[in-house]
Amino acid sequence: MAKFEEYLRKNAGYLLILALLAGYILTKFILFAVLCGLSIVGLFVYETYRGVQEGGWKKELEEIIIAVAVGIAVWYGGGFLLHTSAPLDSIVSCSMLPRMDRGDMVVLSGSEINAPLVEVSASEWGQINDSMHTNFTCGPCTGQAGYTPYNFSICRVGCSNSCLIAIDGKPVFSGSNSSLFSYNYGLCTLKRGSGDITNDVCVKSVTIKGKTFYENFSNDIVVYEPLEKSVFSGAIIHRVLVKVSVDGKPYYLIKGDNNEVLDVQAPSKGVESGNGKCLFFADTAQNKPVPQENIKGKVIFKAPYVGYLKLFLWGYVGEPSGCDSVIEPAKQ
């Protein structure tokens, strides 16, 4: 009993962090996240203070320098072995549900990315980039003359709980006449935490030069750094839909498993057009296909929940939007 009490006394800080982490995982109560982050900082300060009391500042500083050096060596050594500049990352959002969750810690590799390949010329790529512009029109969730409304998260969240009534000024499922590039939309099932199940509009595939590429959950998940002026910020962890070789230079079209549209379609701005309608613009001048040099690596392993410690330490304590719903896999 005495040994057990001594163990609790020496490891109380670590056990508290684990208990707070478990509390957050089970309840998603934000206070647990805040206290967990503060406990990590507090434990570091306490251990430093205790080290100074027992061995003095010089010895404690030496130990801190050694620990930092070991951490740097492990980071860069792991990066060298895995051929990536960033061997570890944590998932911040819920855009990869249900296959990867917020708080997962992932290990990355810079090896070849598994995804279907299509080759295009530079002139064709210029036309394709122009075709990637997408405008979403949101309006009342009641029948409109010539338009049928559909559930769509961009409208639901960004335009007073409205519905999608048009894409690029045309009815949602009117399709495209272009054989060079087109998005192919269909209905997908959205399950909310409340138990509600609705049909939403999702991109199920893209067509490039007459060949259709469907969403495939066996394609690799990658971490990439958004380009300058992108609507995204920070490292993004999403799945590759298709790899495009432009005269030998690779670009990637990428989509989150729990997102309705591709990353290049994420709206950069929205305006209210009156009569309860809103127009959202997805402009590839702001959000472009991802070039090879912006890919940090592909995910080769995940450790559930471990990434929460990093998120809480950096202040990502609130659960972002989209974590209360999951999109069912698209049926091909």
Steps between C-alpha positions, in 0.01 A plus 500: 500500500785734585662436161172573326459827688858595415428424130190723507693780668783495245275468196198707608556761228515245218199311634304827521578578134387151395181532708416840346571365150271204563234733635510709184492196270192365678307826541653755255462749788726795416602557863683166501697613192596833660604336827697234312698764310565698818605182681761423234649849544471477878671161510793632297537800733476277810753247371738782412460657846553165672809435291645837596431432869670161486794568268520872435436714190811386315414130514133561415593720204736229374218243521260728313760560225559123472126432479455765230801364308359146517161626379660683207710197413196271506299746286763550232620140520145377451454745215819376334397135527144569380605748229291789630558833672211436742479138624220568752178702500168518685151518353322822602163473321239231431528515121633143480228326702430215546835354393715751687391707796593829657781440747665219304879524480625396155839383374596621151717361224632674191468187287301474175133598535241240404231665284378473140702700247390703198734686265416838346687768310571846638236656271240243610592563864433871454152425370438251780599756764245743355236224514565437870335829601175413679215726611242366745161673523311453826134583552178404681450127559170510313435432136622772263391555141740289295710401804482221760658575841743254660676478837857634484725593793638819340144633475385356832787657697581809294158620387241484778427128475410524131527235225700463179292598198759544224864430407660745259156648436347170384283237675709284732502181294494653152850365429772638274557480125879524537702183437821670612395551863184478709382434855242221527250555780267255672310449823684381810368407844580732791461357851493750787579435863136569585402196294358698209582362154474722192600487135766757408665595172857369462762477229521128421757518221681724254542451126829599337555456126201267478613271784307493828679473836280396793561568867705201616578445867802285414679807357766647727429768760753783484603802703557814296581865558239729337623744239520872574155670508325164538174487698673239718763568765744264664577146387203319343448123531274374217481218245625518141227451240722513192858588408537721192829502308537830312782447250666285768435729799259344756199675654237351729122538526419434864183455708417438865303177551243691707479799263242533226731662245868505401748732669526714186124562526510638853340848479733795537214745555123531511247776440132540572304564184162576660174302522663266751767394250878486533773441243827331598804523272767230479777675306810301399694827505463466879496121533700303245583132438789393722844478333746225600726741690219581746444135593664423836434128482239226505353343812642155578387463864263663747489499880150585627459776763875568544478811282257662744793579731657717229164661413425591861851632557464731198154618599284293261252416773165569329349240271471647146184490289427177316593270787135419569434343158645229277461455125439144394733359230388589149365206303664470164 
